[in-house]
């Protein structure tokens, strides 16, 4: 097993912890005896979750699109008397629609959270892990990492980056005592799509029911995979098959199919 053992001065940092997969991963880690540092923008939601999880949960509200807020996190965690032995880079968001109709500010904020924040936090937390000879990092991508995503072009490309970046980290960290995994979930009913701008009904029409996985199942699969040292974690047989199909299908065939079925395109 590769997850560092829990300890009174050790914690798992979970970004995007206020809801969805992040909240479920925090619950799973607490059940395994770990303290958690909950990071997200909405402090009230983090406080609700912390109250549920008990004294081992610590709230650090931060906007991960803000570079200064990200830079302050290591010192804020140290101020709690905690060592970040596990980092879950789960925070993410998406825009919706064709790029030629996009809001540049929204696009840049998405890239800042989905891509730059992952690089930033790995760069800040990995040196200490390597020095201590223990640690585990889980970066959250998506099955979108295995295919183009017309209608969410920037989101899909960002997840391709996270997948490749994590795979590269796995080579760099070999023999250090630090493990790294990337979670690539398919559709999960977390409210993510509604935040991006399409309804659950639209998503259900575009994606078959067998691909949908409950967030608590995704979280357990993710933490189990991280603990086993699995590099790429794809919850659900249907999503594994879908990722394989997307990888082997010629793009000249795949792109028109994806364009036609995406709810964000006319």
DAKA-V274305 format. One record per pair of residues at least 24 apart in sequence whose ideal C-beta (glycine too) atoms are under 10 Angstrom apart, sorted by the first residue. I is the first residue (numbers start at 1). J is the second residue. If there is no record, write none. Layout:
i	j
I	J
I	J
This chain:
i	j
1	136
1	179
1	224
1	226
1	227
1	228
1	229
2	134
2	135
2	136
2	177
2	178
2	179
2	180
2	181
2	226
2	227
2	228
2	229
2	230
3	29
3	32
3	34
3	85
3	86
3	134
3	135
3	136
3	138
3	179
3	223
3	224
3	226
3	227
3	228
3	229
4	34
4	83
4	85
4	86
4	129
4	132
4	133
4	134
4	135
4	136
4	177
4	178
4	179
5	33
5	34
5	85
5	134
6	30
6	32
6	33
6	34
6	35
6	56
6	85
6	86
7	33
7	34
7	35
7	82
7	83
7	85
8	35
8	56
8	81
8	82
9	35
9	80
9	81
9	82
9	83
9	85
10	34
10	35
10	82
10	83
10	84
10	85
10	86
10	132
10	134
11	35
11	36
11	37
11	56
11	57
11	58
11	77
11	80
11	81
11	82
11	83
11	84
11	85
11	86
11	87
12	36
12	37
12	38
12	56
12	82
12	84
12	85
12	86
12	87
12	88
12	136
12	138
12	223
12	226
13	37
13	38
13	39
13	58
13	60
13	73
13	74
13	77
13	82
13	84
13	85
13	86
13	87
13	88
13	89
13	90
13	121
13	125
13	137
14	38
14	39
14	40
14	46
14	49
14	57
14	86
14	87
14	88
14	89
14	90
14	91
14	138
15	39
15	40
15	60
15	62
15	64
15	70
15	73
15	87
15	88
15	89
15	90
15	91
15	92
15	113
15	117
15	118
15	121
15	140
16	40
16	41
16	64
16	88
16	89
16	90
16	91
16	92
16	93
16	113
16	117
16	140
16	190
16	192
17	42
17	45
17	46
17	49
17	50
17	53
17	57
17	59
17	60
17	88
17	90
17	91
18	42
18	43
18	44
18	45
18	46
18	47
18	48
18	49
18	59
18	61
18	91
19	45
19	46
19	48
19	49
19	190
19	191
19	192
19	195
19	215
20	90
20	92
20	188
20	189
20	190
20	191
20	192
20	195
20	215
20	218
20	219
21	88
21	90
21	92
21	140
21	183
21	185
21	188
21	190
21	192
21	213
21	215
21	216
21	218
21	219
21	222
21	235
22	49
22	88
22	89
22	90
22	91
22	92
22	140
22	190
22	215
22	219
23	48
23	49
23	52
23	53
23	90
23	190
23	215
23	216
23	219
24	90
24	188
24	190
24	214
24	215
24	216
24	217
24	218
24	219
24	220
24	222
24	223
25	86
25	88
25	90
25	138
25	140
25	183
25	215
25	216
25	218
25	219
25	220
25	222
25	223
25	226
26	50
26	52
26	53
26	57
26	88
26	90
26	219
27	52
27	53
27	57
27	215
27	216
27	219
27	220
28	216
28	219
28	220
28	221
28	222
28	223
28	224
29	53
29	56
29	57
29	86
29	88
29	219
29	223
29	226
30	54
30	56
30	57
31	220
31	223
32	223
32	227
34	85
34	86
34	223
35	80
35	82
35	83
35	85
35	86
36	82
36	86
36	88
37	73
37	76
37	77
37	80
37	82
37	84
37	86
37	87
37	88
39	63
39	64
39	69
39	70
39	73
39	76
39	77
39	87
39	88
39	89
39	90
39	91
39	121
40	64
40	90
40	91
41	65
41	66
41	69
41	91
41	113
58	82
62	91
62	117
63	91
63	109
63	112
63	113
63	117
64	89
64	91
64	92
64	93
64	109
64	112
64	113
64	114
64	116
64	117
64	118
64	120
64	121
65	91
65	93
65	108
65	109
65	110
65	111
65	112
65	113
65	114
65	116
65	117
66	109
66	112
66	113
66	117
67	112
67	116
67	117
67	120
69	117
70	112
70	113
70	116
70	117
70	120
70	121
70	123
70	124
71	120
71	121
71	124
73	120
73	121
73	124
73	125
74	121
74	124
74	125
74	127
74	128
77	125
78	128
83	128
83	129
83	132
83	134
83	135
84	121
84	124
84	125
84	128
84	129
84	135
84	137
85	125
85	128
85	129
85	132
85	134
85	135
85	136
85	178
86	125
86	129
86	134
86	135
86	136
86	137
86	138
86	179
86	223
86	226
87	118
87	121
87	122
87	124
87	125
87	126
87	129
87	135
87	136
87	137
87	138
87	139
87	180
88	121
88	136
88	137
88	138
88	139
88	140
88	181
88	183
88	219
88	222
88	223
88	226
89	114
89	117
89	118
89	119
89	120
89	121
89	122
89	125
89	137
89	138
89	139
89	140
89	141
89	162
89	166
89	182
89	183
90	118
90	138
90	139
90	140
90	183
90	219
90	222
91	117
91	118
91	121
91	140
92	117
92	118
92	140
92	141
92	142
92	155
92	158
92	159
92	162
92	192
93	155
93	158
93	192
93	195
93	196
94	142
94	144
94	149
94	151
94	152
94	154
94	155
94	156
94	158
94	159
94	192
94	193
94	195
94	196
94	197
94	198
94	264
95	151
95	152
95	153
95	154
95	155
95	196
95	197
95	264
96	151
96	152
96	155
96	193
96	195
96	196
96	197
96	198
96	262
96	263
96	264
96	265
97	151
97	152
97	153
97	196
97	197
97	198
97	262
97	263
97	264
97	265
97	266
98	150
98	151
98	152
98	153
98	259
98	262
98	264
98	265
98	266
99	150
99	151
99	152
99	153
99	154
101	264
102	153
102	154
106	154
107	153
107	154
107	155
108	154
110	152
110	154
110	155
110	158
110	196
111	154
111	155
111	157
111	158
111	161
113	158
114	140
114	141
114	142
114	154
114	155
114	157
114	158
114	159
114	161
114	162
115	154
115	155
115	157
115	158
115	159
115	160
115	161
115	162
115	165
116	158
116	161
118	158
118	161
118	162
118	165
118	166
118	182
119	161
119	162
119	165
122	165
122	166
122	169
122	180
125	178
126	169
126	172
126	173
126	176
126	178
126	180
128	178
129	173
129	176
129	177
129	178
129	179
129	180
130	172
130	173
130	176
130	177
130	178
131	176
131	178
132	176
132	177
132	178
133	176
133	177
133	178
134	176
134	177
134	178
134	179
135	173
135	176
135	177
135	178
135	179
135	180
136	177
136	178
136	179
136	180
136	181
136	223
136	226
136	227
136	229
137	166
137	169
137	170
137	173
137	178
137	179
137	180
137	181
137	182
137	226
138	166
138	179
138	180
138	181
138	182
138	183
138	222
138	223
138	225
138	226
138	233
139	163
139	165
139	166
139	169
139	180
139	181
139	182
139	183
139	184
140	166
140	181
140	182
140	183
140	184
140	185
140	218
140	222
140	233
141	165
141	166
141	182
141	183
141	184
141	185
141	232
141	233
141	234
142	182
142	183
142	184
142	185
142	186
142	187
142	188
142	192
142	234
142	239
142	243
143	184
143	185
143	186
143	187
143	211
143	234
143	235
143	236
143	238
143	239
143	240
143	242
143	243
143	246
144	184
144	185
144	186
144	243
144	246
144	258
145	182
145	184
145	232
145	234
145	243
145	246
145	247
146	184
146	232
146	234
146	239
146	242
146	243
146	244
146	245
146	246
146	247
146	248
147	242
147	243
147	245
147	246
147	247
147	249
147	251
147	254
147	255
147	257
147	258
148	246
148	251
148	254
148	255
148	258
148	259
149	246
149	255
149	258
149	259
149	262
149	264
150	255
150	256
150	257
150	258
150	259
150	260
150	261
150	262
150	264
150	265
151	196
151	198
151	206
151	258
151	259
151	261
151	262
151	263
151	264
151	265
151	266
152	196
152	197
152	198
152	258
152	262
152	263
152	264
152	265
153	264
155	196
156	258
159	184
163	231
163	232
166	231
166	232
167	231
167	232
169	231
170	229
170	231
170	232
179	226
179	227
179	228
179	229
179	230
179	231
180	226
180	229
180	231
181	222
181	223
181	225
181	226
181	227
181	228
181	229
181	230
181	231
181	232
181	233
182	222
182	225
182	226
182	230
182	231
182	232
182	233
182	234
183	218
183	219
183	221
183	222
183	223
183	225
183	226
183	230
183	232
183	233
183	234
183	235
184	222
184	232
184	233
184	234
184	235
184	239
184	240
184	243
185	211
185	213
185	215
185	217
185	218
185	219
185	221
185	222
185	233
185	234
185	235
185	236
185	239
186	210
186	211
186	212
186	213
186	218
186	234
186	235
186	236
186	238
186	239
186	240
186	242
186	243
187	211
187	212
187	213
187	236
187	238
187	239
187	242
188	212
188	213
188	214
188	215
188	216
188	217
188	218
188	219
188	235
188	236
188	239
189	213
189	214
189	215
190	214
190	215
190	218
191	215
193	263
193	264
196	263
196	264
197	263
197	264
198	262
198	263
198	264
199	263
201	263
202	262
202	263
202	264
203	263
204	263
205	261
205	263
206	258
206	260
206	261
206	262
206	263
206	264
207	238
207	239
207	242
207	261
207	263
208	238
208	242
209	238
210	236
210	237
210	238
210	239
210	241
210	242
211	236
211	237
211	238
211	239
211	241
211	242
212	236
212	238
212	239
213	238
213	239
